[in-house]
Amino acid sequence: MTSVRTLLEKPWIWSFVGALVVWLATIAFTGGYGAGGMVTAALSLAVFTVIVGVGQMFVITLGPGNVDLSLPANIGLASAVAMKVMGGSDSMIVVGLLAALACGAAIGAINYLLIWALRIPPIIATLSASFIIQSVDISYGRGLQIKPPPGFADFTNWQVLGIPVLAMLTVVFTIGAALALQRMIYGRSVLAIGQNIRAAWLAGVHVGRIRFLTYTLCGALGGIDGALLAGYFRGANVDIGNEYLLASIAVVVIGGTSVAGGKANVPGVWGAGLFLVLLLTMLNTFGVSAGVRLLLTGLIIVGVITAAGGEKAIR
């Protein structure tokens, strides 16, 4: 009983509870039809939110005001860059992925340089950068008809025993992110800056360098996410990353990471990613209209955060 109570005190556990509840509600409505397929689809789609969610989590952990609002534009541009570099050829897959990674990393680095050089809040700097990136993407990627290489498209949709391979690899990645956060100097520095930036500086943490690396990491993850999305959906699109602006922030908050900084929960990002995908599936299954769906989504998200402890969950 004590172990159960201890588990329920973990903010991130409620994201998994929420995912389980909406999954059970959906299969109850369908009479159990498609239960396994629903889990497979949820894992496939949650991957993309988890990847950018981890990047956003590192940024938000830096402390109040830190957020990357350029991710949707970043994803859109990187998807176009990846497809253009690959040119539909399997032999260019690695080069295309590296190009998308470099594109995203460059955007992340520029985001921080804007914050540092102009002394403006991250929310303003990254939002301003997103407009510039979107303009570049429109001129570069608009009307792009290049399809992903067959091998790359197959890889992003590959499953083993009903489990997407991309989800397996993302689990390995998130384990690495959790270890980096707790065991590496870089991760501990991010947590220290989020808890008290002045104390971290006095303790010898290279605050500017860590913040630069964090924004660059977030941008790089947005870039690779764009390439993977283009492979999964069989092509690049200027608007392919639009839904990941609020989603990348929602999975961080629902997953138990403190918006005040200094506290992060990697497992919760996975739970929240699955919760959001399954929630959308449930509402679509119930035949809820778009307007009501948005309202219910917001209310349910607030409910999950409240169940996780309200103030305790975001501090």
DODRENVEX-484078 format. One record per residue (C-alpha): x, y, z negated. Coordinates in Angstrom, 1 decimal, m for minus. Example, Ala and Ser with C-alpha at 12.3 -4.5 7.8 and 13.67 -1.06 7.14 Angstrom:
@c1: 12.3	c2: m4.5	c3: m7.8 .
@c1: 13.7	c2: m1.1	c3: m7.1 .
This chain:
@c1: 0.0	c2: 0.0	c3: 0.0 .
@c1: 2.9	c2: 2.3	c3: m0.8 .
@c1: 4.6	c2: 1.6	c3: 2.5 .
@c1: 1.3	c2: 2.4	c3: 4.4 .
@c1: 0.9	c2: 5.7	c3: 2.4 .
@c1: 4.6	c2: 6.6	c3: 3.2 .
@c1: 4.0	c2: 5.9	c3: 6.9 .
@c1: 0.9	c2: 8.0	c3: 7.0 .
@c1: 2.9	c2: 10.9	c3: 5.5 .
@c1: 5.1	c2: 10.9	c3: 8.6 .
@c1: 3.7	c2: 13.7	c3: 10.9 .
@c1: 4.5	c2: 11.8	c3: 14.1 .
@c1: 2.5	c2: 8.7	c3: 13.2 .
@c1: m0.8	c2: 10.6	c3: 13.8 .
@c1: 0.0	c2: 11.1	c3: 17.5 .
@c1: 0.1	c2: 7.3	c3: 17.8 .
@c1: m3.1	c2: 6.9	c3: 15.7 .
@c1: m4.8	c2: 9.4	c3: 18.0 .
@c1: m3.6	c2: 7.5	c3: 21.1 .
@c1: m5.0	c2: 4.2	c3: 19.6 .
@c1: m8.3	c2: 5.8	c3: 18.8 .
@c1: m9.0	c2: 7.2	c3: 22.2 .
@c1: m7.9	c2: 4.0	c3: 23.8 .
@c1: m10.3	c2: 1.9	c3: 21.7 .
@c1: m13.1	c2: 4.4	c3: 22.4 .
@c1: m12.5	c2: 4.1	c3: 26.1 .
@c1: m12.4	c2: 0.3	c3: 26.2 .
@c1: m15.5	c2: 0.2	c3: 24.0 .
@c1: m17.3	c2: 2.4	c3: 26.5 .
@c1: m16.2	c2: 0.2	c3: 29.4 .
@c1: m16.8	c2: m3.1	c3: 27.6 .
@c1: m13.2	c2: m4.0	c3: 27.6 .
@c1: m12.8	c2: m3.7	c3: 31.3 .
@c1: m9.4	c2: m2.4	c3: 32.4 .
@c1: m7.8	c2: m2.2	c3: 29.0 .
@c1: m4.4	c2: m3.5	c3: 30.1 .
@c1: m4.4	c2: m1.4	c3: 33.2 .
@c1: m5.2	c2: 1.7	c3: 31.2 .
@c1: m2.1	c2: 1.1	c3: 29.0 .
@c1: 0.1	c2: 0.6	c3: 32.0 .
@c1: m1.2	c2: 3.8	c3: 33.7 .
@c1: m0.7	c2: 5.7	c3: 30.4 .
@c1: 2.9	c2: 4.6	c3: 30.1 .
@c1: 3.5	c2: 5.5	c3: 33.7 .
@c1: 2.2	c2: 9.0	c3: 33.4 .
@c1: 3.4	c2: 9.7	c3: 29.9 .
@c1: 7.0	c2: 9.2	c3: 31.0 .
@c1: 7.1	c2: 12.6	c3: 32.8 .
@c1: 5.6	c2: 14.5	c3: 29.8 .
@c1: 8.0	c2: 12.8	c3: 27.4 .
@c1: 11.1	c2: 13.7	c3: 29.5 .
@c1: 10.3	c2: 17.4	c3: 29.6 .
@c1: 8.9	c2: 17.2	c3: 26.1 .
@c1: 12.2	c2: 16.1	c3: 24.7 .
@c1: 13.9	c2: 19.1	c3: 26.3 .
@c1: 11.3	c2: 21.4	c3: 25.0 .
@c1: 11.6	c2: 19.8	c3: 21.6 .
@c1: 15.3	c2: 20.7	c3: 21.4 .
@c1: 14.6	c2: 24.3	c3: 22.4 .
@c1: 11.8	c2: 24.7	c3: 19.9 .
@c1: 13.9	c2: 23.2	c3: 17.1 .
@c1: 16.3	c2: 26.1	c3: 17.5 .
@c1: 13.9	c2: 28.3	c3: 15.6 .
@c1: 10.9	c2: 30.6	c3: 15.9 .
@c1: 10.4	c2: 32.2	c3: 19.4 .
@c1: 12.5	c2: 29.6	c3: 21.2 .
@c1: 10.5	c2: 28.1	c3: 24.1 .
@c1: 11.1	c2: 27.4	c3: 27.8 .
@c1: 8.2	c2: 28.6	c3: 29.9 .
@c1: 10.0	c2: 28.1	c3: 33.2 .
@c1: 9.7	c2: 24.3	c3: 33.2 .
@c1: 6.7	c2: 24.1	c3: 35.7 .
@c1: 8.6	c2: 26.3	c3: 38.2 .
@c1: 11.8	c2: 24.4	c3: 37.5 .
@c1: 10.1	c2: 21.0	c3: 38.1 .
@c1: 8.5	c2: 22.3	c3: 41.4 .
@c1: 11.8	c2: 23.6	c3: 42.8 .
@c1: 13.8	c2: 20.6	c3: 41.7 .
@c1: 11.3	c2: 18.2	c3: 43.4 .
@c1: 11.8	c2: 20.1	c3: 46.7 .
@c1: 15.6	c2: 20.1	c3: 46.3 .
@c1: 15.6	c2: 16.4	c3: 45.6 .
@c1: 13.4	c2: 15.5	c3: 48.5 .
@c1: 15.3	c2: 17.7	c3: 50.9 .
@c1: 18.7	c2: 16.4	c3: 49.9 .
@c1: 17.5	c2: 12.8	c3: 50.0 .
@c1: 16.0	c2: 13.4	c3: 53.4 .
@c1: 14.1	c2: 10.1	c3: 53.2 .
@c1: 17.3	c2: 8.0	c3: 53.1 .
@c1: 17.9	c2: 5.4	c3: 50.4 .
@c1: 21.7	c2: 6.1	c3: 50.7 .
@c1: 21.1	c2: 9.7	c3: 49.5 .
@c1: 19.1	c2: 8.8	c3: 46.4 .
@c1: 21.9	c2: 9.4	c3: 43.9 .
@c1: 23.0	c2: 12.6	c3: 45.6 .
@c1: 19.4	c2: 13.9	c3: 45.5 .
@c1: 19.0	c2: 13.1	c3: 41.8 .
@c1: 22.3	c2: 14.9	c3: 41.0 .
@c1: 21.1	c2: 17.9	c3: 43.1 .
@c1: 17.9	c2: 18.0	c3: 41.1 .
@c1: 19.8	c2: 17.7	c3: 37.9 .
@c1: 22.2	c2: 20.5	c3: 38.8 .
@c1: 19.3	c2: 22.7	c3: 40.0 .
@c1: 17.5	c2: 22.3	c3: 36.7 .
@c1: 20.7	c2: 22.7	c3: 34.6 .
@c1: 21.5	c2: 26.0	c3: 36.5 .
@c1: 18.0	c2: 27.3	c3: 35.8 .
@c1: 18.3	c2: 26.4	c3: 32.1 .
@c1: 21.7	c2: 28.1	c3: 31.9 .
@c1: 20.4	c2: 31.3	c3: 33.6 .
@c1: 17.5	c2: 31.3	c3: 31.2 .
@c1: 19.8	c2: 31.5	c3: 28.2 .
@c1: 22.1	c2: 34.1	c3: 30.0 .
@c1: 19.0	c2: 36.3	c3: 30.4 .
@c1: 18.2	c2: 35.9	c3: 26.7 .
@c1: 21.8	c2: 36.6	c3: 25.7 .
@c1: 22.6	c2: 39.5	c3: 28.1 .
@c1: 19.3	c2: 41.4	c3: 27.9 .
@c1: 18.6	c2: 40.7	c3: 24.3 .
@c1: 15.0	c2: 39.8	c3: 25.0 .
@c1: 12.8	c2: 37.1	c3: 23.4 .
@c1: 13.1	c2: 33.7	c3: 25.0 .
@c1: 9.3	c2: 33.6	c3: 25.8 .
@c1: 9.7	c2: 36.8	c3: 28.0 .
@c1: 13.0	c2: 35.7	c3: 29.6 .
@c1: 11.9	c2: 32.3	c3: 30.6 .
@c1: 8.5	c2: 33.5	c3: 31.8 .
@c1: 10.2	c2: 36.2	c3: 33.9 .
@c1: 12.6	c2: 33.6	c3: 35.3 .
@c1: 9.6	c2: 31.3	c3: 36.2 .
@c1: 8.2	c2: 34.0	c3: 38.6 .
@c1: 11.6	c2: 34.2	c3: 40.3 .
@c1: 11.9	c2: 30.4	c3: 40.5 .
@c1: 8.4	c2: 30.1	c3: 41.9 .
@c1: 9.2	c2: 32.7	c3: 44.6 .
@c1: 12.3	c2: 30.7	c3: 45.6 .
@c1: 10.3	c2: 27.5	c3: 45.6 .
@c1: 7.6	c2: 28.9	c3: 47.8 .
@c1: 10.1	c2: 30.0	c3: 50.4 .
@c1: 12.1	c2: 26.8	c3: 50.1 .
@c1: 9.6	c2: 24.1	c3: 49.5 .
@c1: 6.3	c2: 25.4	c3: 50.9 .
@c1: 5.1	c2: 23.0	c3: 53.6 .
@c1: 7.9	c2: 20.5	c3: 52.9 .
@c1: 6.7	c2: 17.2	c3: 54.4 .
@c1: 9.7	c2: 15.1	c3: 53.6 .
@c1: 8.7	c2: 11.9	c3: 51.8 .
@c1: 10.9	c2: 10.2	c3: 49.2 .
@c1: 13.2	c2: 7.3	c3: 50.3 .
@c1: 11.2	c2: 4.0	c3: 50.2 .
@c1: 13.6	c2: 2.6	c3: 47.6 .
@c1: 13.2	c2: 5.6	c3: 45.3 .
@c1: 9.4	c2: 5.6	c3: 45.6 .
@c1: 9.3	c2: 1.9	c3: 44.8 .
@c1: 11.6	c2: 2.4	c3: 41.8 .
@c1: 9.4	c2: 5.1	c3: 40.2 .
@c1: 6.4	c2: 2.7	c3: 40.5 .
@c1: 8.2	c2: m0.6	c3: 39.6 .
@c1: 6.7	c2: m2.7	c3: 36.9 .
@c1: 7.9	c2: m5.7	c3: 35.0 .
@c1: 5.2	c2: m7.7	c3: 33.3 .
@c1: 2.9	c2: m4.8	c3: 33.6 .
@c1: 5.3	c2: m2.4	c3: 31.9 .
@c1: 6.8	c2: 0.4	c3: 34.1 .
@c1: 10.5	c2: 0.2	c3: 34.4 .
@c1: 10.7	c2: 4.0	c3: 34.2 .
@c1: 9.0	c2: 3.9	c3: 30.8 .
@c1: 11.6	c2: 1.3	c3: 29.6 .
@c1: 14.4	c2: 3.6	c3: 30.7 .
@c1: 12.7	c2: 6.6	c3: 29.1 .
@c1: 12.5	c2: 4.7	c3: 25.8 .
@c1: 16.2	c2: 4.1	c3: 25.9 .
@c1: 16.7	c2: 7.8	c3: 26.7 .
@c1: 14.6	c2: 8.9	c3: 23.8 .
@c1: 16.5	c2: 6.6	c3: 21.4 .
@c1: 19.7	c2: 8.3	c3: 22.6 .
@c1: 18.1	c2: 11.7	c3: 22.1 .
@c1: 17.1	c2: 10.7	c3: 18.5 .
@c1: 20.6	c2: 9.5	c3: 17.8 .
@c1: 22.1	c2: 12.7	c3: 19.2 .
@c1: 19.8	c2: 14.7	c3: 17.0 .
@c1: 20.7	c2: 12.9	c3: 13.8 .
@c1: 24.2	c2: 11.6	c3: 14.3 .
@c1: 26.0	c2: 13.9	c3: 16.7 .
@c1: 27.5	c2: 17.3	c3: 15.8 .
@c1: 25.5	c2: 18.9	c3: 18.6 .
@c1: 22.2	c2: 17.6	c3: 17.3 .
@c1: 22.9	c2: 18.5	c3: 13.7 .
@c1: 24.0	c2: 22.0	c3: 14.9 .
@c1: 20.6	c2: 22.4	c3: 16.6 .
@c1: 18.8	c2: 21.5	c3: 13.4 .
@c1: 21.0	c2: 23.8	c3: 11.3 .
@c1: 20.4	c2: 26.8	c3: 13.6 .
@c1: 16.6	c2: 26.2	c3: 13.4 .
@c1: 16.7	c2: 26.0	c3: 9.6 .
@c1: 18.8	c2: 29.2	c3: 9.2 .
@c1: 20.7	c2: 30.7	c3: 12.0 .
@c1: 22.8	c2: 33.0	c3: 9.8 .
@c1: 23.8	c2: 30.2	c3: 7.4 .
@c1: 24.6	c2: 28.0	c3: 10.4 .
@c1: 26.9	c2: 30.7	c3: 11.8 .
@c1: 28.6	c2: 31.2	c3: 8.4 .
@c1: 29.1	c2: 27.4	c3: 8.2 .
@c1: 31.1	c2: 27.6	c3: 11.5 .
@c1: 28.5	c2: 26.5	c3: 14.0 .
@c1: 29.0	c2: 28.0	c3: 17.4 .
@c1: 25.5	c2: 29.4	c3: 17.6 .
@c1: 25.7	c2: 30.9	c3: 21.1 .
@c1: 27.3	c2: 27.8	c3: 22.6 .
@c1: 24.8	c2: 25.4	c3: 21.1 .
@c1: 21.8	c2: 27.6	c3: 22.2 .
@c1: 23.3	c2: 27.7	c3: 25.7 .
@c1: 23.8	c2: 23.9	c3: 25.9 .
@c1: 20.2	c2: 23.4	c3: 24.6 .
@c1: 18.6	c2: 25.6	c3: 27.2 .
@c1: 20.8	c2: 24.0	c3: 29.9 .
@c1: 19.8	c2: 20.5	c3: 28.6 .
@c1: 16.1	c2: 21.5	c3: 28.8 .
@c1: 16.5	c2: 22.8	c3: 32.3 .
@c1: 18.4	c2: 19.7	c3: 33.4 .
@c1: 15.6	c2: 17.4	c3: 32.1 .
@c1: 13.0	c2: 19.5	c3: 33.9 .
@c1: 15.1	c2: 19.1	c3: 37.1 .
@c1: 15.3	c2: 15.3	c3: 36.9 .
@c1: 11.6	c2: 15.2	c3: 36.0 .
@c1: 10.8	c2: 17.0	c3: 39.2 .
@c1: 12.7	c2: 14.5	c3: 41.3 .
@c1: 11.0	c2: 11.5	c3: 39.5 .
@c1: 7.6	c2: 13.1	c3: 40.0 .
@c1: 8.2	c2: 13.6	c3: 43.7 .
@c1: 9.1	c2: 9.9	c3: 43.9 .
@c1: 6.1	c2: 8.7	c3: 42.0 .
@c1: 3.6	c2: 10.9	c3: 43.9 .
@c1: 5.3	c2: 10.3	c3: 47.2 .
@c1: 6.4	c2: 13.9	c3: 47.9 .
@c1: 7.3	c2: 17.3	c3: 46.6 .
@c1: 4.8	c2: 20.0	c3: 45.8 .
@c1: 5.1	c2: 23.6	c3: 44.7 .
@c1: 2.5	c2: 23.0	c3: 42.0 .
@c1: 3.7	c2: 19.5	c3: 40.9 .
@c1: 4.9	c2: 20.8	c3: 37.6 .
@c1: 2.0	c2: 23.1	c3: 36.6 .
@c1: 0.4	c2: 20.8	c3: 34.0 .
@c1: 3.7	c2: 20.5	c3: 32.2 .
@c1: 3.8	c2: 24.0	c3: 30.7 .
@c1: 1.2	c2: 23.4	c3: 28.0 .
@c1: 1.8	c2: 19.7	c3: 27.9 .
@c1: 5.5	c2: 20.0	c3: 27.1 .
@c1: 4.6	c2: 22.2	c3: 24.2 .
@c1: 1.6	c2: 20.2	c3: 23.0 .
@c1: 3.6	c2: 16.9	c3: 22.8 .
@c1: 6.2	c2: 18.7	c3: 20.6 .
@c1: 3.7	c2: 20.1	c3: 18.2 .
@c1: 1.4	c2: 17.1	c3: 18.1 .
@c1: 4.4	c2: 14.9	c3: 17.7 .
@c1: 5.4	c2: 16.5	c3: 14.4 .
@c1: 8.2	c2: 18.9	c3: 15.4 .
@c1: 8.1	c2: 22.1	c3: 13.5 .
@c1: 7.4	c2: 25.2	c3: 15.5 .
@c1: 9.3	c2: 27.1	c3: 12.8 .
@c1: 12.4	c2: 25.3	c3: 13.9 .
@c1: 14.9	c2: 23.0	c3: 12.1 .
@c1: 12.8	c2: 19.9	c3: 12.2 .
@c1: 12.3	c2: 17.5	c3: 15.1 .
@c1: 10.5	c2: 14.2	c3: 15.7 .
@c1: 11.5	c2: 12.3	c3: 18.8 .
@c1: 9.1	c2: 9.3	c3: 18.3 .
@c1: 6.2	c2: 11.7	c3: 18.0 .
@c1: 6.8	c2: 13.0	c3: 21.5 .
@c1: 6.1	c2: 9.5	c3: 22.9 .
@c1: 2.9	c2: 9.2	c3: 20.7 .
@c1: 1.7	c2: 12.6	c3: 21.8 .
@c1: 2.4	c2: 11.9	c3: 25.4 .
@c1: 0.4	c2: 8.7	c3: 25.3 .
@c1: m2.4	c2: 10.5	c3: 23.4 .
@c1: m2.8	c2: 13.3	c3: 26.0 .
@c1: m2.8	c2: 10.9	c3: 28.9 .
@c1: m5.3	c2: 8.5	c3: 27.2 .
@c1: m7.4	c2: 11.4	c3: 26.1 .
@c1: m7.8	c2: 12.6	c3: 29.7 .
@c1: m8.6	c2: 9.1	c3: 30.8 .
@c1: m11.3	c2: 8.8	c3: 28.1 .
@c1: m12.9	c2: 12.0	c3: 29.0 .
@c1: m12.9	c2: 11.2	c3: 32.7 .
@c1: m14.4	c2: 7.8	c3: 31.9 .
@c1: m17.2	c2: 9.4	c3: 30.0 .
@c1: m17.9	c2: 11.6	c3: 33.0 .
@c1: m17.2	c2: 14.9	c3: 31.1 .
@c1: m17.1	c2: 18.0	c3: 33.3 .
@c1: m13.9	c2: 20.0	c3: 33.7 .
@c1: m15.0	c2: 22.9	c3: 31.4 .
@c1: m16.2	c2: 20.6	c3: 28.6 .
@c1: m13.1	c2: 18.4	c3: 29.1 .
@c1: m10.8	c2: 21.4	c3: 28.4 .
@c1: m12.9	c2: 22.4	c3: 25.4 .
@c1: m12.9	c2: 18.9	c3: 23.9 .
@c1: m9.2	c2: 18.5	c3: 24.6 .
@c1: m8.4	c2: 21.6	c3: 22.6 .
@c1: m10.6	c2: 20.7	c3: 19.7 .
@c1: m9.2	c2: 17.1	c3: 19.5 .
@c1: m5.7	c2: 18.4	c3: 19.6 .
@c1: m6.4	c2: 20.7	c3: 16.8 .
@c1: m8.0	c2: 17.8	c3: 14.9 .
@c1: m4.9	c2: 15.6	c3: 15.3 .
@c1: m2.6	c2: 18.4	c3: 14.1 .
@c1: m4.9	c2: 19.0	c3: 11.1 .
@c1: m4.9	c2: 15.3	c3: 10.3 .
@c1: m1.1	c2: 15.3	c3: 10.4 .
@c1: m1.2	c2: 17.8	c3: 7.6 .
@c1: m1.9	c2: 21.2	c3: 9.1 .
@c1: 0.7	c2: 23.6	c3: 7.7 .
@c1: 2.9	c2: 20.7	c3: 6.6 .
@c1: 3.0	c2: 19.4	c3: 10.2 .
@c1: 4.4	c2: 22.6	c3: 11.7 .
@c1: 6.8	c2: 23.6	c3: 9.0 .
